[in-house]
Amino acid sequence: MRVMHEKPLLIVLSGLLGALPLAVGAQQSHACGQMIEPVERLACYDQAFPPARPVVEAAVEKGVRQFGLDAERRPTSDAAPEQITSRIARLQESRNGQRTITLENGQVWQLDGSRGALDEGDAITVRKAALGGHMAVTPAGVRLRASRLQ
């Protein structure tokens, strides 16, 4: 009869030991895991466990590629730059004075206004402006309102 009592005791003990890692894991949760807002939680984890260099570089590259796209076409990214500088690969002028430039990085921008001399091969800087807009700065320092087309 003694054998019969040992089996239920072993079953109960093995069940308790099996649950022990779950209980310990719940108590050792990282402080970041307690944050309700996903963006804040991810920022906390990124600070506690910084992403690898290739991940950071890829995020920066993605931010440059998406610079200037409207919110519907651009996923949010913390790596978005404040400005980009590239050379003009192609320049098109319309009859109404608007110019469209294609940059070496493949981005296509429409510039409002005909002020400021521009040529293919010129370096141009496009930076963020007020109210979510963008401003292109020509080599001579002339500022033109810019809208990203592609």
Number of C-alpha atoms within 10 A of each C-alpha: 5 6 7 8 9 11 11 11 11 11 11 12 11 12 11 11 11 11 10 11 11 11 10 10 10 9 9 9 10 13 11 17 12 9 13 9 8 11 9 12 16 14 13 17 15 12 11 12 9 12 11 8 9 9 11 13 12 12 16 17 15 16 20 19 17 20 23 29 15 14 9 7 10 13 11 11 13 8 16 17 18 14 16 16 16 17 17 21 18 15 17 12 13 9 6 9 12 14 18 20 25 20 21 15 14 14 20 20 22 21 22 18 14 14 13 13 10 17 15 14 14 15 17 20 17 24 19 17 14 7 6 9 14 23 20 25 19 19 15 10 11 12 19 19 17 24 20 19 14 13
